[in-house]
Amino acid sequence: MVQPSINPPGGGNAVACWMIEALRTDYAVTLLTHEAPDLESANRVFGTSLSTDDLRIVVAPIPAAGLMRVVRPVATLALLRDHLLLARARQMAADFDVVITAHNESDLGRPGIQYVHFPTLLTARPDAGLRWYQGPMAVGAYQAVCALMTGFRSARMRENITLVNSEWTGRLVRARHGIDPVTLSPPAAGDFPHVPWNERRMAFVCVGRIAPEKGIEAVIDIIARVRRDHPDLTLHIAGNADDRAYLARVQAAVRAQGDWVSLDLDLPRERLLHLMTSCRFGIHGMHDEHFGMAVAELVCAGTIPFAPNSGGPVEILGGDRRLLYESDEDATNRIGQVLADETLIEDLRASLAAQAGRFSSETFVRDFRRIVAGLASEREGDRGDD
């Protein structure tokens, strides 16, 4: 397993942890990383049960480590760090049956498994701000320099089995690289207790990173407008502070609204699950979200979630137009229509319950084991031919 970090937060790190969880009983797993893993934190946040007995850990030194600490907050600059890790992985690859990464497009030295959350090579991530992608031309030039310095070959990358988190991401990967990927939804891990509808609060919950692209301020404005007709509604925001400046803006917006909005940071997993299962409704604010783990968790928690009509959440919600909005005004109208119709609420609950099994940790573990076993068998066949 090649992964810059498996520590919280981050969807890619969560997927990497669940990949290790899926393999630890049947394979000898080695983790090649830049950051010593905090397995206690990873288990608490991601719902895994990893221990140091489950894997061998190799922490690769980072050349010019001081410089790397400076550039780490800027994803395009941190790409050099990631390429250096891949170069080390290629040196080690011959000693292993299968080489895996959950860190997007990767040259692993030979055909392996790569999990693409969003295609990063020569691609601009939507609405994510300066710290992620500065511009296609600058990104492309920088990526070319990193590839030249470290021996990265796109042709080898395209030989990998490519997994993606959604059909939406898969279409981007296919268009960018000509790869035919396999969709494997990340797991919405944890024990989501069943709470009867009549015991849940008349409340919305919004979970995820506190970052500009997540649209938390817009979510607050949407529910504020819905409250004009439903003044008993409350909104509970729970997440990790990914952007301190934006967190301050969200905190100010919460204070301005009064006690019907609450904000909780870094909740333990059990408390987060309790919060989600105690509310009737959920809401997500990011447009063009490549998967939408928060939306999958809200479905598994038994809420009725609303999300923008773009990206992976459309698939999570089964393309149900009653739950997908085009604008803040459209969200207000759609939420109002649902809140006013008990029959509609029951119909939505039933259709969402049918979706939940797709995002269980059991489904992810089963399907990922099958993919790895297939590649391992091919590797054994190649050795036999040799």
N, C-alpha and C positions, 0 to 999 in steps of 0.2 A: 504494500500500500504506500503510494507516494503522495504526500499531502503536506503543504507548508505548515498547517496546524490542524489539530482536531479539537482545539479548545473553543468553548463558547465565546461569543455568539457566532451565528453564521449558518446559513442553510447548507453550504457545501461541507462544512465541518460536521454538521449533523449527519449528512448522508455518509460521509467517510466513517463515522463512528458506527453507524448501522451496518455498513458493509463489513466492518471488522466483527461486529456482533454476529452477523450472519455466518461468518466463516470460522470463528474462533474454536468451535468444537471439532471441526473436521479437517482443519488445515493448520500448519505452522505459519503464523502470520508475522511478518516483519513490517514495522512502520518506519519509513524514511521520512523525516520531518525536519523543519528548521526550528521548531518550538517544542520544548519538552512538554509532553501532555500532562494536563491536570485531569486525571481520569475521574476523580471524585466530582469535580465541577461538570465534566462532560456527562457523566451519568445522571447527575441531578437535573441538568437542563434538557438533555436530549432523551432521557428515559432509557438509556442503555444500562448494561450491568458489567462493564469491562473492568478487568483488573490487570495488574502487571504480569500475572501468570498467563494471560491470554495472548500476549504478543511480545516480540522482541522489538525494542525501540532503538533506532539509530538516529541520533540528532546530528545533522550535518552542519559543520561550521560554515558560517557565512563570511566570505571574503569581504574585507572592508565593512565589518559589522556596524561600526559607528555610522557610516553612510547609509547602510540599509535601514537603521532605526529612523533616520531622518526621512527617508523616502517612503517608509512603510505606509503612512497615511494616504499616499497618493497611489492609487492602484496601478496606473500606467507605469510609474517609475518602479514600483515593487515587482513589476513583471520581470526585471532582471534577476531579482532574488529567486523567483519561481523557476526561471530558465536554468539557473545554476543548480537548483535542486534536481531538475530533470536530467541535467548532464551527469550528476552523480548517480541517478537512478539507471541511466543507460550503462554506466560502468558496472553496475551490480546485477543487471537484468539476467545475465546468463546463469546465475546461481539459483533462479527461481522458476517454478512451473508457470506461474501467472503473475503478471504485473498489472496493477490497478491504480487508478487515480480518480478522485472525485473533484478534480480541480480544472475542469473544462478541457479544451483541446491540448493534447500533450503528446510529444514525441517520446515514447517509452523505449525506443531502441529496437523494438520488435513488436509485432501485433499483440496488443493487450486490451484492457478495458478502460475507457474513459467516460466519465459522466459529465455531460455538458449542461450546466444550469442556464447559461446564456453564452452564445458564441462570442469569444473575445478577440479573435484574430481579425484585425482590420475592421472591427465592428464597433459602432458607437452605442453604448448602453443608453436607453431612453430615459430622459428626465432624471438623471441621477446626480447631476451636479459636477463641478469642476474636479473634485477629488477622484472621480472615476475615469472620465474620458474627456480629454481636452479638445479633440477634434480629429476627424478621420485621417487627414493627411499627416498631422503630427504623430498620431498613434501609429500609423502604418510605418513611418520612417523609424520610429523608436523600436517597434517590434522587429523590423528588419535588422537593426543593429544588434538587438539582443540575440536573435536567431544566429546571426553571423558569429558573434562572440562565443556562443555556447554550443554550436553545432546542431541546432534544432532544424529538423527537416519536416516540412508540411506533408510531403509524400508519405513518410513513415506514420505521421499522425493519422492520415486518412485510412491507414490499414487497420486501425484499432476497431474493435467492437465499440460503437458509440451509443451510449444510453443518454436519454434526455428526460427532463422532468415533465414535459407536456408536449402535446402535438403542436402547439404554437411555437415552442422552442425548436421542435423538430423541423418545422418548415423553414425557420431561419437557418438552421444548420445545413439543411439540404440545399437551400439557395446559395449559401456562402461557400460550401465545400464540396457539394456533389455527393455527400454521404447519405446513406439510407439508415437513419437511426432507429433505435428501439425505445419506445416510451416506457419508462419505469418510474411511476410516481414516488416521490419521497414519502417515508412513513410519517403519519401523524401519531407519534408514539405516546403511550401513556394509558392509564386506566381511566376511561371516561365513564364515570358512574351514571347510571340511569336515574334521572330526576323527572318525575311526572310534570307535565306541562303546567298543571294548576298549582304546583309548588314552586314554580320559577317566578322570578321577579319581572315586572313590566320594565325591562331594562335592555339596553344595547351594550355590547361589549366590543371593543376594538383592540386587537392585540398585534404586536410586532415591533420591529425596530422603530425608535423615535428618530426619524430622518426625513428630510424634505420630500423625497420622492414618495413617501408613504401617505402624504396628504392628510395628516392628522388634523390640521386646522380646518380643512374643508369638511372633514367628518363632524367636527364640533358644530360648524355652521349648519350642516344638514340636519342634525338632530335638534338643534335649536329651533329651526323652522318647523320641524314635525311637532315639536312641543306646543306650538300655538294651538293645535287641535287636541293634543294629548299631553296635558301639563304634568301628568304623573310619571312620564318617562324619565329615566335616568340614563347616563352614559358612563361606562367604566373603561378607561384606557389603561392598558398594561403593556409594558415593553421594556426594551433595553435602550439606554441612552447612547445612540450611535453618532450623534452630532450635538455637541454641547450647546452651540449657538442656537440650533433649531429647538433643542429641549427648552431653552429659556423662553423662546417664543410660544411653545405649547403650554408651558407653565403659566405664562401671562394670559393666554387665551382661556385656560381653565379657571384661573382666578376671576377673570372678567365675567364669566357666566354664572358663577355661584355654586352652591353645593349640590346641584343636580349632576355635575361632572366631577369625576374623581380620576386621579392619575397615580398609578402604582408602578414603580420601577423595580426590575430585577426580582420579581416574585419567584419563590421556589416553585418547582414544577407542580407539586401537589396543590398549592394555593391557586396557581393559575388554572389548573383543571377545575377546581372547585368554583372559581369565578365564572368560567365559561359555562359550566353546566348549571349554574344558578340563574342564568339570564335566558330570556326567551329569544332574543334577537342578536344578530351580529352585524358588523359593518366593516368594510375594507375600503381604503381610499386610494390605493396606488393604481394608476392606469398603466397598461402594458406590463403588468407584473408577469414575469416569465413562468412562475408556477403559482405561488400564493399559499404557502404553508399555513398561514393564519386562517385562510378561508377553509382549507381542508380540516384544520383542527376545530373550527366552529361547526362544520358539518358533523364531525364525529362527536362533538359535544351535545348535539341535538338542538342547536339553535337554528333559527332561520336567518341566514346571512345575506346581506346585499353587497354587491361589488360592482366596479366599473365593467362595462361591456367590452373588455379587451383582455388579451393575454390568457394565461393559464386558468384564472378563476372562472372563465366562461365554461371550460371543460369540467372543472370541479363541481359547478352548479348545474351541470347537465344541459347547458345552453338555455336554461329557463329564463325567458325574457322578463318574467315577473320579478326577478331578483337582480337583474342587470340594468345598470343605469348609464346614460350617456353624459349627463351633466349633473351638477349639484341640484338644480331645479327638478330634473327628471328623477333623481334619487328621492327627493322630498315627496314627489307625487306618487311614486311606486310604493314607498314605505307607507304612505297614508292609505293607499288602496288596500294593502295587505292588513294593516291594523284594523280597518273597518269591516273586515269580512272573515268571520270565524270559519266558514266553510272553506275559504281559500287557504286559511292558515293550516287547517287539517290536511288539505290536499298537498300543500308544500312540505309539511312535516313528513308525510308518507313518502314523497318522491325523494326527499333528501336522505331519509333513512336508508333507502335502497342504494344510494351512492357511497355511503360511509365505508363499506367493506373494502372499497378500492384503495383506501389510504391507510389501512391497518399495518402495523409493523409485521404481522404474520404474513401478509401478502407480499410485502417488500422482501422479507427474508427468504420466503419460498422461491420467488421469481429470481432473485439475485443468485441464490445458490445454484439454480438450474443453469443460469448463464455462465457462471464460473466453472461449473462441472463440465459443461460443453467445451469450453476453451481448454481446460486442463486435459480433457480426453484427446483433443486435437494435438496438444503438445506431446502427450505420451505417444500418439500415433506417429508424429514426426520423428521422435527419438527412435522408435522401432524401425522406421524406414532407414534411418541413418545406420 
